[in-house]
């Protein structure tokens, strides 16, 4: 049996150390603007060393100064990691730091760089009437029994976003309300006669029939809705005419009337609040050049409360507590500053590479991938991905997410490659300019694009068309 032998060996190994400071910087970088504001507000509440500077910021400061958050006895360009960071932080002269910090400008984050005014107070007040409120108001003015009212209230509470009753059986609701199930159908028609007419229907046919009856439309219209919705959807007007013994022109008239009915009764009662987007950066054209200006409006300006200097002499425990909070506040300020400069740097690179887009519009968008920007700015692709996610840019062409400018490449015959987003826009322009009575097929769109030097497969056209929400040629065709 071989003896057990102890040996010492040297092994060289590379390892990535994720310090808490680095983790915080990465977390801040991937936050959206709204999330960043919430995070800063939370830090203001939890860290007593941080406070918001409410003084008017200087208008002549366009960029952060490198020494906004001076760090005595620590070189700004070198960031120790692991144990070195902990040991180095203990040597910081915090008293001198507080004295120097009082003379420095605060972290600027609400400079009035944009001339646009915010929404008026009136625009923030008031609320739309919901479908539920509207129906209950009408029910309260309708003469019904207690059981019928309870049943209709349950139906109203079971409607989906389009105003349909699809998930729940009326027999179950009637049983819960103490209403005879045989009477439920007639009571439901009371609700379907409310405004908007057809609300509470269980399918499209029932919804349209309620509107046909309320408007007292022609019997042919009712017959088509009741028996030929499938043919109507497929635009198979000849089959309808043959079955009903009508002329084709009469079927066209019926179809035109039905097309004016409302398939989604709750369409005008959408309760979703609009989503407001605040751009992270603005792009301004001055002369022949474009300038990227960070948008810091609405973001609290941070500074370190100077009165904590007195707490440094209150004992070892108090001193250690203040130092920890001071260190956390300092890193937050530096991380926000670094986030701001990184977003600006990446945006400047995008503006440089997409110059023609800012001049002429989406048709001149160039192919661009994360690696192109990463190599240009000297960052990793994952960093570029974090920077461009949920970050928005206000341009002369409109408001866009930074990710919008990254597109795959589509080859052209005689010119440089074109961005896929530009191809989508060209498809939309082709469809918008077609004859509605003779819409272009996907193959015809392929041929038109080929004439413009863009080689693309038919299935790719179909995919882009669906992404744009454009129907197929058979469903776009209008015969009247």
C-alpha positions as CSV (number, residue, x, y, z in Angstrom):
1,X,0.0,0.0,0.0
2,X,1.5,3.3,-1.1
3,X,2.0,5.8,1.7
4,X,0.1,9.0,1.8
5,X,2.4,11.9,0.8
6,X,1.8,15.6,1.5
7,X,2.9,18.0,-1.2
8,X,2.8,21.7,-1.8
9,X,1.9,23.0,-5.2
10,X,1.6,26.4,-6.8
11,X,-1.4,26.9,-9.1
12,X,-2.0,30.1,-11.2
13,X,-5.7,30.7,-11.7
14,X,-7.7,33.7,-13.0
15,X,-10.9,34.5,-11.2
16,X,-13.4,37.3,-11.6
17,X,-14.2,39.0,-8.2
18,X,-17.7,40.6,-8.2
19,X,-17.3,43.2,-5.5
20,X,-20.5,44.7,-4.0
21,X,-19.6,48.0,-5.7
22,X,-19.3,46.4,-9.1
23,X,-22.6,44.6,-8.6
24,X,-24.3,47.9,-7.7
25,X,-22.8,49.5,-10.9
26,X,-24.1,46.7,-13.1
27,X,-27.5,46.8,-11.4
28,X,-27.9,50.6,-11.9
29,X,-26.8,50.3,-15.5
30,X,-29.6,47.9,-16.5
31,X,-32.4,49.8,-14.6
32,X,-34.9,51.8,-16.6
33,X,-35.3,55.5,-15.8
34,X,-38.4,54.9,-13.7
35,X,-36.7,52.1,-11.8
36,X,-33.6,54.3,-11.2
37,X,-35.8,57.1,-9.8
38,X,-37.5,54.7,-7.4
39,X,-34.2,53.2,-6.4
40,X,-32.7,56.6,-5.6
41,X,-35.8,57.6,-3.6
42,X,-35.4,54.4,-1.6
43,X,-31.7,55.1,-0.9
44,X,-32.6,58.6,0.3
45,X,-35.0,57.1,2.8
46,X,-32.7,54.4,4.0
47,X,-29.3,56.1,4.0
48,X,-29.2,59.1,6.4
49,X,-26.0,60.3,4.9
50,X,-27.6,61.0,1.6
51,X,-29.9,64.0,1.0
52,X,-31.5,65.7,-2.0
53,X,-30.1,69.0,-3.0
54,X,-33.1,71.3,-3.7
55,X,-31.1,74.3,-4.8
56,X,-31.3,75.3,-8.5
57,X,-28.6,73.6,-10.4
58,X,-26.1,75.6,-12.4
59,X,-27.2,76.0,-16.0
60,X,-23.7,76.3,-17.4
61,X,-22.6,72.8,-16.3
62,X,-23.1,70.5,-19.2
63,X,-21.2,67.5,-17.9
64,X,-20.3,65.9,-14.6
65,X,-16.9,66.9,-13.2
66,X,-14.6,64.0,-12.5
67,X,-14.2,65.3,-8.9
68,X,-17.9,65.8,-8.1
69,X,-17.5,63.2,-5.4
70,X,-13.9,63.7,-4.2
71,X,-12.4,60.7,-2.7
72,X,-9.5,61.7,-0.4
73,X,-6.5,59.3,-0.2
74,X,-8.0,57.1,-2.9
75,X,-7.0,57.4,-6.5
76,X,-10.1,57.8,-8.7
77,X,-8.9,55.8,-11.6
78,X,-7.9,52.7,-9.6
79,X,-10.5,50.6,-8.0
80,X,-9.2,48.0,-5.5
81,X,-11.2,44.8,-5.3
82,X,-11.7,42.2,-2.6
83,X,-9.9,42.7,0.7
84,X,-7.9,45.6,-0.7
85,X,-11.0,47.6,-1.1
86,X,-12.0,46.9,2.5
87,X,-8.6,47.8,3.9
88,X,-8.2,50.8,1.7
89,X,-11.6,52.3,2.8
90,X,-10.5,52.2,6.4
91,X,-7.7,54.6,5.7
92,X,-9.9,57.3,4.2
93,X,-9.8,60.6,6.1
94,X,-13.6,61.1,6.2
95,X,-13.3,64.4,8.1
96,X,-11.2,65.9,5.3
97,X,-13.6,64.3,2.8
98,X,-16.6,66.1,4.4
99,X,-14.7,69.4,4.4
100,X,-13.8,69.0,0.7
101,X,-17.2,67.7,-0.3
102,X,-19.0,70.8,1.0
103,X,-17.1,72.9,-1.6
104,X,-18.0,70.6,-4.5
105,X,-21.1,70.9,-6.8
106,X,-23.8,68.2,-6.0
107,X,-24.5,65.4,-8.4
108,X,-26.5,67.2,-11.1
109,X,-29.6,65.3,-12.2
110,X,-32.3,67.8,-12.9
111,X,-30.8,70.3,-15.3
112,X,-33.4,72.0,-17.4
113,X,-31.8,71.1,-20.7
114,X,-35.1,70.5,-22.6
115,X,-37.3,73.4,-23.5
116,X,-40.4,71.3,-23.5
117,X,-42.9,71.9,-20.7
118,X,-44.3,69.1,-18.6
119,X,-47.9,68.1,-18.7
120,X,-50.4,70.6,-17.3
121,X,-52.1,69.9,-14.0
122,X,-55.4,69.4,-15.8
123,X,-53.8,66.6,-17.8
124,X,-53.1,64.7,-14.6
125,X,-56.6,64.9,-13.2
126,X,-59.8,63.1,-13.9
127,X,-60.4,59.5,-14.9
128,X,-62.3,57.7,-17.6
129,X,-65.6,56.0,-16.9
130,X,-65.1,52.3,-16.8
131,X,-67.5,49.9,-18.6
132,X,-68.5,48.4,-15.2
133,X,-69.5,51.9,-13.9
134,X,-71.4,52.7,-17.1
135,X,-73.4,49.5,-17.0
136,X,-74.2,49.7,-13.3
137,X,-75.4,53.3,-13.8
138,X,-77.8,52.0,-16.4
139,X,-78.9,49.1,-14.3
140,X,-79.8,51.4,-11.4
141,X,-82.3,53.1,-13.7
142,X,-83.8,49.9,-15.0
143,X,-86.9,48.3,-13.4
144,X,-85.9,44.7,-12.5
145,X,-86.5,42.4,-9.5
146,X,-83.9,41.9,-6.8
147,X,-82.9,38.5,-8.2
148,X,-82.5,39.9,-11.7
149,X,-80.4,42.8,-10.5
150,X,-78.2,40.5,-8.5
151,X,-77.8,38.3,-11.6
152,X,-77.0,41.2,-13.9
153,X,-74.4,42.5,-11.4
154,X,-72.7,39.1,-11.5
155,X,-72.7,39.2,-15.3
156,X,-71.2,42.7,-15.3
157,X,-68.5,41.5,-13.0
158,X,-67.7,38.5,-15.3
159,X,-67.2,40.4,-18.6
160,X,-63.9,40.3,-20.3
161,X,-62.0,43.3,-21.7
162,X,-64.0,43.2,-24.9
163,X,-67.3,43.2,-23.1
164,X,-68.1,39.5,-23.7
165,X,-69.3,36.9,-21.2
166,X,-67.2,33.9,-22.2
167,X,-65.7,32.4,-19.0
168,X,-68.8,31.9,-17.0
169,X,-72.1,30.0,-17.6
170,X,-75.3,32.1,-17.1
171,X,-76.9,29.1,-15.5
172,X,-74.3,29.1,-12.8
173,X,-74.7,32.9,-12.3
174,X,-78.5,32.5,-12.2
175,X,-78.2,29.8,-9.6
176,X,-75.9,31.9,-7.4
177,X,-78.2,34.9,-7.8
178,X,-81.4,32.9,-6.9
179,X,-82.8,33.4,-10.4
180,X,-84.7,30.8,-12.3
181,X,-82.2,29.6,-15.0
182,X,-85.1,29.5,-17.6
183,X,-85.4,33.3,-17.1
184,X,-81.6,34.0,-17.4
185,X,-81.6,34.2,-21.2
186,X,-84.3,36.9,-21.3
187,X,-82.7,38.8,-18.4
188,X,-79.4,38.7,-20.2
189,X,-81.0,40.4,-23.2
190,X,-81.8,43.4,-20.9
191,X,-78.0,43.9,-20.4
192,X,-77.3,43.4,-24.1
193,X,-79.7,46.3,-24.9
194,X,-77.7,48.6,-22.7
195,X,-75.1,51.0,-24.1
196,X,-72.9,49.8,-25.7
197,X,-75.4,47.5,-27.5
198,X,-74.2,43.9,-27.6
199,X,-72.3,43.9,-24.3
200,X,-72.7,40.7,-22.4
201,X,-72.9,38.6,-25.5
202,X,-71.2,35.1,-25.4
203,X,-69.9,35.2,-29.0
204,X,-69.6,37.5,-32.0
205,X,-72.8,36.3,-33.6
206,X,-74.9,37.1,-30.5
207,X,-73.2,40.5,-30.2
208,X,-73.9,41.5,-33.8
209,X,-77.5,40.1,-33.6
210,X,-78.2,42.3,-30.6
211,X,-77.1,45.3,-32.6
212,X,-79.1,44.2,-35.7
213,X,-82.3,44.0,-33.5
214,X,-81.6,47.3,-31.7
215,X,-81.2,49.1,-35.1
216,X,-84.1,47.2,-36.7
217,X,-82.0,46.3,-39.7
218,X,-83.2,44.4,-42.8
219,X,-84.0,40.7,-42.5
220,X,-81.2,39.8,-45.0
221,X,-78.7,41.4,-42.6
222,X,-79.9,39.3,-39.8
223,X,-79.9,36.2,-41.9
224,X,-76.3,36.8,-43.0
225,X,-75.1,37.4,-39.4
226,X,-77.0,34.4,-38.1
227,X,-75.9,31.9,-40.8
228,X,-73.0,33.2,-42.9
229,X,-70.5,34.8,-40.6
230,X,-67.8,32.3,-41.8
231,X,-68.4,33.1,-45.4
232,X,-68.5,36.8,-44.6
233,X,-65.1,36.5,-42.9
234,X,-63.6,34.7,-45.9
235,X,-65.2,37.2,-48.2
236,X,-67.0,34.4,-50.0
237,X,-69.9,36.7,-51.2
238,X,-70.9,34.4,-54.1
239,X,-71.7,31.6,-51.7
240,X,-73.9,33.9,-49.6
241,X,-75.7,35.2,-52.7
242,X,-76.3,31.7,-54.0
243,X,-77.7,30.5,-50.7
244,X,-80.0,33.5,-50.1
245,X,-81.0,34.0,-53.8
246,X,-79.7,37.5,-53.8
247,X,-77.8,39.6,-56.3
248,X,-74.1,40.0,-55.6
249,X,-74.5,43.8,-55.3
250,X,-77.2,43.2,-52.6
251,X,-74.8,41.0,-50.7
252,X,-72.1,43.7,-50.9
253,X,-74.6,46.2,-49.4
254,X,-75.4,43.8,-46.6
255,X,-71.7,43.2,-45.9
256,X,-71.1,47.0,-45.9
257,X,-73.8,47.4,-43.2
258,X,-72.4,44.6,-41.1
259,X,-68.9,46.1,-41.3
260,X,-70.2,49.2,-39.6
261,X,-71.4,47.2,-36.5
262,X,-69.1,47.0,-33.4
263,X,-67.5,43.6,-32.8
264,X,-66.0,44.7,-29.5
265,X,-68.6,46.6,-27.4
266,X,-66.1,47.6,-24.7
267,X,-63.7,49.2,-27.2
268,X,-64.4,52.7,-26.0
269,X,-64.1,51.8,-22.3
270,X,-60.5,50.6,-22.2
271,X,-59.2,51.3,-18.6
272,X,-55.5,50.8,-19.2
273,X,-53.6,53.9,-18.3
274,X,-51.3,55.3,-21.0
275,X,-47.7,54.5,-20.6
276,X,-45.5,57.6,-20.4
277,X,-41.9,57.4,-21.5
278,X,-39.3,59.8,-20.5
279,X,-36.2,59.8,-22.7
280,X,-32.8,59.1,-21.1
281,X,-31.0,61.3,-23.7
282,X,-31.8,64.0,-26.2
283,X,-30.2,64.3,-29.6
284,X,-30.0,67.9,-30.8
285,X,-28.7,69.1,-34.2
286,X,-26.6,72.3,-34.1
287,X,-25.3,73.3,-37.5
288,X,-24.2,70.1,-39.2
289,X,-23.4,68.2,-36.0
290,X,-25.5,66.1,-33.7
291,X,-25.0,66.4,-29.9
292,X,-26.1,63.9,-27.3
293,X,-27.4,65.5,-24.1
294,X,-28.3,63.4,-21.1
295,X,-31.8,64.1,-19.7
296,X,-31.6,64.4,-15.9
297,X,-34.9,66.1,-15.4
298,X,-36.9,64.5,-12.6
299,X,-34.0,62.5,-11.2
300,X,-33.1,63.6,-7.6
301,X,-29.8,65.4,-7.3
302,X,-27.8,63.7,-4.5
303,X,-25.3,65.1,-2.1
304,X,-23.8,63.9,1.2
305,X,-25.1,65.6,4.3
306,X,-22.2,67.6,5.9
307,X,-23.6,67.6,9.4
308,X,-22.5,64.0,9.8
309,X,-19.0,65.3,10.4
310,X,-19.9,65.8,14.1
311,X,-20.8,62.2,14.4
312,X,-17.3,61.1,13.5
313,X,-16.2,62.1,17.1
314,X,-19.1,60.4,18.9
315,X,-17.3,57.1,19.4
316,X,-16.0,54.1,17.5
317,X,-19.5,52.6,16.9
318,X,-20.9,55.8,15.6
319,X,-17.8,56.4,13.5
320,X,-18.0,53.0,11.9
321,X,-21.7,53.4,11.2
322,X,-21.1,56.8,9.5
323,X,-18.2,55.4,7.5
324,X,-20.3,52.5,6.2
325,X,-23.1,54.8,5.2
326,X,-20.7,57.3,3.8
327,X,-19.0,54.6,1.7
328,X,-22.4,53.4,0.4
329,X,-23.5,56.9,-0.5
330,X,-20.2,57.7,-2.3
331,X,-20.5,54.5,-4.4
332,X,-24.1,55.3,-5.3
333,X,-23.2,58.8,-6.5
334,X,-20.3,57.4,-8.5
335,X,-22.4,54.6,-9.9
336,X,-25.1,57.0,-11.1
337,X,-22.4,59.2,-12.6
338,X,-20.8,56.2,-14.4
339,X,-24.2,55.1,-15.6
340,X,-24.9,58.5,-17.1
341,X,-21.6,58.7,-18.9
342,X,-21.8,55.1,-20.2
343,X,-25.3,55.7,-21.7
344,X,-24.1,59.0,-23.2
345,X,-21.0,57.3,-24.7
346,X,-23.0,54.4,-26.2
347,X,-25.6,56.8,-27.6
348,X,-22.9,59.0,-29.2
349,X,-21.6,55.9,-31.0
350,X,-25.1,55.0,-32.2
351,X,-25.7,58.5,-33.5
352,X,-22.4,58.4,-35.3
353,X,-23.1,55.1,-37.0
354,X,-26.8,55.9,-37.8
355,X,-26.2,59.4,-39.1
356,X,-28.4,59.0,-42.2
357,X,-31.3,57.8,-40.0
358,X,-31.3,61.1,-38.1
359,X,-31.1,63.0,-41.3
360,X,-33.6,61.2,-43.6
361,X,-35.6,58.7,-41.5
362,X,-36.2,55.0,-41.0
363,X,-35.6,54.0,-44.7
364,X,-31.9,54.9,-44.2
365,X,-31.4,52.8,-41.0
366,X,-28.2,50.8,-41.3
367,X,-27.5,47.3,-40.1
368,X,-26.0,47.3,-36.7
369,X,-25.2,44.7,-34.1
370,X,-24.0,44.9,-30.5
371,X,-20.5,43.9,-31.4
372,X,-20.1,46.9,-33.7
373,X,-20.8,49.4,-30.8
374,X,-18.9,47.3,-28.2
375,X,-15.7,47.4,-30.3
376,X,-16.1,51.1,-31.0
377,X,-16.5,52.2,-27.3
378,X,-14.3,49.5,-25.8
379,X,-17.0,47.7,-23.8
380,X,-18.3,44.2,-23.6
381,X,-21.4,43.3,-25.6
382,X,-23.3,42.4,-22.4
383,X,-22.7,46.0,-21.2
384,X,-24.1,47.4,-24.5
385,X,-27.1,45.2,-24.1
386,X,-27.8,46.5,-20.6
387,X,-27.3,50.1,-21.7
388,X,-29.8,49.8,-24.6
389,X,-32.5,47.9,-22.7
390,X,-35.4,50.1,-21.6
391,X,-33.4,53.3,-22.4
392,X,-35.0,55.8,-24.7
393,X,-33.7,58.5,-27.0
394,X,-35.5,61.6,-28.2
395,X,-34.4,62.3,-31.8
396,X,-35.5,64.7,-34.6
397,X,-37.3,61.6,-36.1
398,X,-39.2,60.8,-32.9
399,X,-38.8,58.8,-29.6
400,X,-37.1,55.4,-29.9
401,X,-35.7,52.8,-27.6
402,X,-32.0,52.4,-28.1
403,X,-32.4,48.8,-29.1
404,X,-34.4,50.0,-32.1
405,X,-31.1,51.0,-33.8
406,X,-29.8,47.4,-33.8
407,X,-31.0,45.5,-36.8
408,X,-30.0,42.4,-38.8
409,X,-28.6,42.9,-42.3
410,X,-30.6,42.3,-45.6
411,X,-28.6,42.1,-48.7
412,X,-29.1,44.4,-51.7
413,X,-28.0,43.7,-55.3
414,X,-26.1,46.9,-56.2
415,X,-25.8,48.8,-52.9
416,X,-24.8,48.4,-49.3
417,X,-26.8,46.1,-47.1
418,X,-30.0,47.5,-45.6
419,X,-31.4,47.1,-42.0
420,X,-34.3,44.7,-41.5
421,X,-36.4,47.6,-39.9
422,X,-36.0,49.6,-43.1
423,X,-37.3,46.6,-45.1
424,X,-40.4,46.4,-42.8
425,X,-41.0,50.1,-43.4
426,X,-40.8,49.6,-47.1
427,X,-43.3,46.7,-47.0
428,X,-45.7,49.0,-45.0
429,X,-45.3,51.7,-47.7
430,X,-46.0,49.2,-50.5
431,X,-49.2,48.0,-48.8
432,X,-50.3,51.6,-48.0
433,X,-49.9,52.5,-51.7
434,X,-51.7,49.4,-53.1
435,X,-55.1,49.3,-54.7
436,X,-57.5,48.1,-52.0
437,X,-59.5,46.2,-54.6
438,X,-56.4,44.4,-55.9
439,X,-54.0,44.1,-53.0
440,X,-50.5,42.8,-53.5
441,X,-49.8,39.2,-52.7
442,X,-46.6,38.4,-50.7
443,X,-44.9,37.2,-53.9
444,X,-45.8,40.5,-55.6
445,X,-44.2,42.4,-52.7
446,X,-41.1,40.2,-53.1
447,X,-41.0,41.3,-56.8
448,X,-41.4,45.0,-56.0
449,X,-38.7,44.8,-53.4
450,X,-36.4,43.0,-55.9
451,X,-36.9,45.9,-58.3
452,X,-35.6,48.2,-55.6
453,X,-32.5,46.0,-55.1
454,X,-33.7,44.2,-52.0
455,X,-33.6,40.4,-52.3
456,X,-35.9,38.7,-49.7
457,X,-37.8,35.4,-49.6
458,X,-41.6,35.3,-49.7
459,X,-41.8,33.7,-46.2
460,X,-39.7,36.6,-44.8
461,X,-42.2,39.0,-46.3
462,X,-45.0,37.1,-44.7
463,X,-43.2,37.1,-41.3
464,X,-42.5,40.9,-41.5
465,X,-46.1,41.5,-42.6
466,X,-47.5,39.7,-39.6
467,X,-45.1,41.5,-37.3
468,X,-46.5,44.8,-38.7
469,X,-50.1,43.6,-38.1
470,X,-50.9,43.6,-41.8
471,X,-53.5,41.1,-43.0
472,X,-53.0,38.7,-45.9
473,X,-54.0,40.0,-49.4
474,X,-57.3,38.0,-49.3
475,X,-58.4,39.7,-46.1
476,X,-57.2,43.1,-47.3
477,X,-59.3,43.0,-50.5
478,X,-62.2,45.3,-50.6
479,X,-65.0,44.7,-53.1
480,X,-67.1,47.7,-52.3
